[in-house]
Amino acid sequence: MTRVYVSIGSNIERERHIRAGVRALREHYGELLLSPVYESAAVGFEGDNFYNLVAAFDTLEPVEAVDAFLRRVEDANQRDRRGPRFGPRTLDIDLLLYGELVRQQGRPRLPRPEITENAFVLKPLADLAGQLRDPLSGRSYGQLWREFARPEQRLWPVAFEFD
């Protein structure tokens, strides 16, 4: 079994789409570990605030199958890929870590570069797996969060109930 970590985000009908994404992951992969849900301003564009969290699960599926499944879940939630890279999202589920796999070429890149670039990814990952070490830097995600130096990327926890 491989432990997989994914980020889940939405800024369009946030509660509905976050719940739908988590439900789809549970139905397909079984038990999930979930971080707290955080709200943050959009990064890279002007838009409504996002809800974000990180989920972890174990799977026997190859990395390509996991990545393809995540895209199907996004598509089932009317994810529009025609717009700019940074824009509103019904549902965004990104593969962050697939075990200890390091892959810097092709799709998906692992570990996902956004882990250390965005508070809305790093903080929930550190909450869920703070002791886990980034395979590139060797530092734990908890340490990377404590050293995160982008004060403009504010986020705050929100009370969120799952089905």
N, C-alpha and C positions, 0 to 999 in steps of 0.2 A: 504494500500500500504506500502511496505517496501522499504527503500532506500538501495541500494546495491552499493558497491564500488569494482571495479576490477582493477588489474594492467595488463597492456598489454605490452609485450616486444618482440623484435625480433633482431637477429643478422645475419640472412640469408635473403637476398633480403628484407631488413628492411622496406623500403617504401611500397613495395607491400603488405607485410604481415600485417603491422600495419593498412594500409587502409582496407584490407580485414577483419580484426578483428573488426574494428570500424563499417564497413558497416554491418557486420552480427549482431552485437549488436543493431544497429539502426533498422534494418529490423525486429528484433525479439521483442525488448523492446521499440522502439520508441525513443523519445527525450533523448539525452545523454548530460551530462555535461562532458567536457574534460579538463584535465590539459594541460599545455604546454608539449611538447615533449622534452625529455632530451636524450643526448648521454652520454654513460659511458663505461668504460672498462669492460670487462667480469670479474665477481667475482667468484672465486672458480676454475677457469681454464684459460688456455691461449687460447684466441680466438679473433675473430673480435669484435669490439665495438657493443654495443646494443643501440637501441632506446627504450625508455620506457615512458609510460604515465599512468595516472589513469583516468578511466571513472566512472561516476555515473549514475544510472538510478533507476526508481521505478518499482516495480513488485508486482503482487499478487501470483507469483509462489512460492512454498516452496523452501527452501534452497537447497534441494537435486536436484530439477529440474533445478535450476540455475546452480549448479555445473556440472550437466550432460550436459547441453547445452554448457557451456564453453569448456568442453572436446570435444564435437562434432565439435565445431568451430576450435579448434586446429587440430583435425584429418582431417577436410576438407582442412586444409592448410599444409598437409603432416607433421605434428608433429611426430617425431620419438621418441618413448618412450623406445627404446631398449638400448640406450647408458647409460652412467653414469648420475647420478643425475645432476651434473653440466656439461653442454656441450652446443654446438650450438643449437639454436632454430629457426625454421621457425616462430613459433608463440607460445607465452606463455601467457595465460590469467588465472590469479589467482584470486579467490574470496578472497577479503581482509576483507570486513565487510558486514554483512547482518543485517541491522538494529542494534539493540543493543544485538543481540544474542551472547552469550559467550558459546563456546563449545570447551573444551580442549581434548576431546577424540573422536576418530572416524574421519571420513572425511565428510566435511572439518573442520579443526580446525579454530575456529574463536574467536577473531580476528586473522588473519594470523600472525604467529610469525615474518615473514620476514619484517613486517611493521617497526619495530623498529631496525632491524638488517641491513637493506640495504638502502643507500641513494637514490638509484634509485626507491624505493617504497615510502619511507617516504616523500621525497621532493615533488613529484607530488601530493601525498595525502594531504600534508600540504597546497599546493597551492590551491587545490580544496575545502578542508574542514578543514582549519586551526583551526577553532573554535570548531570543533567536538572533543569530549573527548574520549580518549581511555578507554574502559570499564574496563580494568585491572588496569591501573595506576591512572586513574582519571585526567590525564594531557591532555591538548589539543594537537592535532597533530602539530599545529604550535609551541607550547612550546617544544614538543619532537624534532622537527626539529632544533630549535634554540640550543638545548642542545646536538645535535648529535655530537659525538666525534670520528669520524673515518675519519680523513683527507685524508687517502689513497683512500677513495671511492669518487673520484672526479666525478662530472657530470656537464654538461653545456647544456644550452638550444639550440635547433636547430629550424630554421624556417621550418615549416612543414605545408603543405596544404592538407586538407582532401577533398574528392570528394564532 
